[in-house]
Amino acid sequence: GGNVNLITTVNGTYNWSNGSSNQTTSVTAAGTYTLQVTNNCGTLSDTVVVVEVPEPTVNLGPDTTICAGNGLTLNANNPQWPVLWSNGSSSQSITVTQSGTYWLRVDNGCKYFYDTVNVTVTPLPAISLNDTVRYCPGSPVTLDAGNFGPTTTYAWSNGGTGQFQSFGSPGPQSVIVTNACASDTFNFYLLADSVRNISLGPDTVFSCDAQYIINLSGVNAGDSIVWS
């Protein structure tokens, strides 16, 4: 795929086997080339063999999606040439476990040859909801089951099939999240909060050297409390 210049340092007249009569000749194909040089001292001949270096095939395959926890092995498939990967490895193969773009460079001694592959890691479904979901009567609560890649599907116990689902009545519920890698099931309970009267007791005056404990009534376990 290139030119090779053949040159002699002997003075005289030149007769190359490819028909050239110059001191330097350029060849573009592999083969055996002979030169005869003639001067006042006689004739000298020499032969050189030109070998064409093959071009490697560099192919990492199509873009690939793998499941979290699994690894994908990428192979250079060019053991006769030095290789370099985008992560700095010079091995004939590497194993990747994270999403990203990976490239391979192969050096055949003449030039570099490259290929690139995109690897996408799909997370395993892992639903993150509270075991008990509290809501106010008359105000439905919307729950998010999480997004775990473009293949994710949802099956709520009330018939919903989207990532988000609203609930407005008490009782046990569940959701199943599935993607190309795995499924996860989560059971939870809807609990309606009641309207309550919160009391800190009557206004109080006490001496400076005394301690006063404020008793907060009307609060249930799980309520969020913020004091002044």
C-alpha positions as CSV (number, residue, x, y, z in Angstrom):
1,G,0.0,0.0,0.0
2,G,3.0,2.4,-0.4
3,N,6.3,3.1,-2.2
4,V,9.7,1.8,-1.3
5,N,12.8,3.6,-2.6
6,L,15.7,1.4,-3.6
7,I,19.0,3.2,-3.8
8,T,22.7,2.4,-4.5
9,T,25.8,4.3,-3.5
10,V,28.0,2.8,-6.2
11,N,28.9,5.1,-9.1
12,G,28.3,4.0,-12.7
13,T,25.5,3.2,-15.0
14,Y,22.5,1.5,-13.6
15,N,20.2,-1.3,-14.8
16,W,17.4,-2.2,-12.5
17,S,15.3,-5.3,-13.2
18,N,12.2,-3.1,-13.3
19,G,13.7,-1.1,-16.3
20,S,14.9,1.9,-14.4
21,S,18.3,3.4,-15.1
22,N,18.4,5.8,-12.2
23,Q,20.5,5.6,-9.1
24,T,17.3,5.4,-7.1
25,T,14.1,3.5,-8.2
26,S,10.7,3.4,-6.5
27,V,8.7,0.2,-6.3
28,T,5.1,-0.3,-5.3
29,A,4.8,-4.1,-5.3
30,A,6.4,-7.0,-3.4
31,G,8.9,-9.0,-5.3
32,T,12.6,-9.6,-6.0
33,Y,14.5,-6.7,-7.6
34,T,18.0,-6.9,-9.1
35,L,20.4,-4.1,-9.9
36,Q,23.5,-4.1,-12.2
37,V,26.0,-1.3,-11.9
38,T,28.7,-0.9,-14.5
39,N,31.7,1.4,-14.3
40,N,35.4,1.3,-15.4
41,C,36.1,-1.4,-12.8
42,G,33.5,-3.8,-14.1
43,T,30.0,-4.8,-13.4
44,L,28.5,-5.4,-9.9
45,S,25.0,-6.9,-9.3
46,D,22.9,-7.3,-6.2
47,T,19.4,-8.5,-5.4
48,V,16.9,-7.3,-2.8
49,V,13.6,-8.9,-1.8
50,V,10.7,-6.5,-1.0
51,V,7.9,-7.9,1.2
52,E,4.6,-6.1,1.6
53,V,3.4,-5.8,5.2
54,P,-0.3,-6.9,5.5
55,E,-2.9,-4.5,6.9
56,P,-4.5,-5.9,10.0
57,T,-8.3,-6.2,10.3
58,V,-9.4,-4.4,13.5
59,N,-13.0,-5.1,14.4
60,L,-14.3,-4.9,18.0
61,G,-17.8,-5.8,16.9
62,P,-21.1,-3.9,17.2
63,D,-22.0,-1.6,20.1
64,T,-23.1,-3.8,23.0
65,T,-25.3,-3.7,26.1
66,I,-24.4,-5.8,29.2
67,C,-26.0,-6.3,32.6
68,A,-24.5,-4.8,35.7
69,G,-22.2,-7.3,37.4
70,N,-21.2,-8.9,34.2
71,G,-18.1,-8.2,32.1
72,L,-17.6,-8.0,28.4
73,T,-14.3,-9.3,26.9
74,L,-13.0,-7.3,23.9
75,N,-10.5,-9.1,21.7
76,A,-7.9,-7.5,19.4
77,N,-7.5,-10.7,17.3
78,N,-4.1,-9.5,16.0
79,P,-1.5,-11.4,18.0
80,Q,1.3,-10.6,15.5
81,W,1.1,-6.8,16.0
82,P,1.6,-4.5,19.0
83,V,-1.8,-3.3,20.3
84,L,-2.9,-0.4,22.6
85,W,-6.3,-0.1,24.3
86,S,-8.0,3.1,25.4
87,N,-7.5,2.1,29.0
88,G,-3.7,1.8,28.5
89,S,-3.6,-2.0,28.2
90,S,-1.3,-3.7,25.7
91,S,-2.9,-7.1,26.1
92,Q,-4.6,-8.9,23.3
93,S,-7.9,-8.7,25.2
94,I,-9.5,-6.6,27.9
95,T,-12.6,-7.1,30.1
96,V,-14.8,-4.1,30.6
97,T,-17.5,-3.7,33.3
98,Q,-18.5,0.0,32.9
99,S,-20.4,2.0,30.3
100,G,-18.1,3.9,27.9
101,T,-16.4,4.1,24.6
102,Y,-13.5,1.8,24.1
103,W,-10.9,2.0,21.3
104,L,-8.2,-0.3,20.0
105,R,-5.1,0.6,18.1
106,V,-3.0,-1.9,16.1
107,D,0.4,-1.0,14.8
108,N,1.7,-3.1,11.8
109,G,4.9,-1.1,11.6
110,C,3.7,1.1,8.8
111,K,0.8,2.9,10.4
112,Y,-1.9,2.7,13.0
113,F,-5.3,1.0,12.6
114,Y,-8.2,1.7,14.9
115,D,-11.7,0.5,15.9
116,T,-14.1,1.8,18.5
117,V,-17.0,0.1,20.4
118,N,-19.6,1.6,22.7
119,V,-20.5,-0.4,25.8
120,T,-23.7,0.3,27.8
121,V,-24.2,-1.2,31.3
122,T,-27.9,-1.8,32.2
123,P,-28.5,-1.6,36.0
124,L,-30.4,-4.3,37.8
125,P,-33.8,-3.2,39.0
126,A,-33.7,-2.1,42.7
127,I,-36.9,-0.5,43.8
128,S,-36.4,2.2,46.5
129,L,-39.7,2.9,48.3
130,N,-40.8,3.1,51.9
131,D,-42.5,0.0,53.4
132,T,-45.3,2.3,54.6
133,V,-46.4,5.2,52.4
134,R,-48.4,7.9,54.2
135,Y,-50.8,10.2,52.3
136,C,-53.5,12.7,53.1
137,P,-57.1,11.8,52.4
138,G,-58.2,13.5,49.2
139,S,-54.7,14.0,48.0
140,P,-53.3,11.0,46.2
141,V,-49.6,10.2,46.5
142,T,-47.5,9.6,43.4
143,L,-44.8,6.9,43.7
144,D,-41.7,6.5,41.5
145,A,-40.5,2.9,41.0
146,G,-37.2,4.1,39.3
147,N,-35.8,3.9,35.8
148,F,-33.5,1.1,35.0
149,G,-32.9,1.5,31.3
150,P,-35.0,1.7,28.1
151,T,-36.2,-1.9,28.4
152,T,-37.8,-1.3,31.8
153,T,-41.4,-2.4,32.3
154,Y,-43.7,-1.9,35.4
155,A,-46.6,-3.9,36.9
156,W,-48.3,-2.1,39.8
157,S,-50.9,-4.0,41.8
158,N,-53.6,-1.5,40.9
159,G,-53.0,-2.1,37.2
160,G,-50.5,0.8,36.4
161,T,-47.8,0.1,33.9
162,G,-45.7,3.3,34.1
163,Q,-42.7,4.4,36.1
164,F,-44.9,6.7,38.2
165,Q,-48.2,5.6,39.8
166,S,-50.7,7.5,42.0
167,F,-52.6,6.0,45.0
168,G,-55.4,7.5,47.0
169,S,-56.8,4.6,49.1
170,P,-55.3,2.7,52.0
171,G,-54.2,-0.9,51.9
172,P,-51.4,-3.2,50.7
173,Q,-50.0,-2.7,47.3
174,S,-47.0,-3.9,45.3
175,V,-45.0,-3.2,42.1
176,I,-42.8,-5.4,39.9
177,V,-40.1,-3.8,37.9
178,T,-38.5,-5.8,35.0
179,N,-35.8,-5.0,32.5
180,A,-33.5,-7.0,30.1
181,C,-31.4,-8.2,33.1
182,A,-33.7,-9.0,36.0
183,S,-36.9,-8.3,38.0
184,D,-37.5,-6.8,41.4
185,T,-40.7,-7.0,43.4
186,F,-41.6,-4.6,46.3
187,N,-44.6,-4.8,48.7
188,F,-45.7,-1.7,50.6
189,Y,-48.7,-0.4,52.5
190,L,-50.7,2.8,51.9
191,L,-51.7,4.5,55.2
192,A,-54.0,7.5,55.3
193,D,-53.0,10.2,57.7
194,S,-55.8,11.8,59.7
195,V,-56.2,15.5,60.5
196,R,-55.0,16.0,64.0
197,N,-54.8,18.8,66.6
198,I,-51.2,19.4,67.7
199,S,-50.8,21.0,71.1
200,L,-47.8,22.3,73.1
201,G,-50.0,23.1,76.2
202,P,-50.9,26.5,77.6
203,D,-48.6,29.5,77.7
204,T,-46.4,29.2,80.8
205,V,-44.2,31.4,82.9
206,F,-41.4,29.8,85.0
207,S,-38.5,31.1,87.0
208,C,-35.1,31.6,85.3
209,D,-33.4,28.8,87.4
210,A,-36.0,26.2,86.6
211,Q,-36.4,23.8,83.7
212,Y,-39.6,23.4,81.7
213,I,-40.4,20.4,79.6
214,I,-42.8,21.0,76.7
215,N,-45.0,18.0,75.9
216,L,-46.1,17.7,72.3
217,S,-49.4,15.9,71.8
218,G,-51.2,14.7,68.7
219,V,-48.0,13.3,67.0
220,N,-47.8,9.8,65.6
221,A,-44.8,7.7,64.9
222,G,-43.3,8.5,61.6
223,D,-44.3,12.2,61.7
224,S,-41.6,14.7,60.8
225,I,-41.2,17.3,63.6
226,V,-39.4,20.6,63.4
227,W,-39.0,22.9,66.4
228,S,-38.4,26.6,66.3
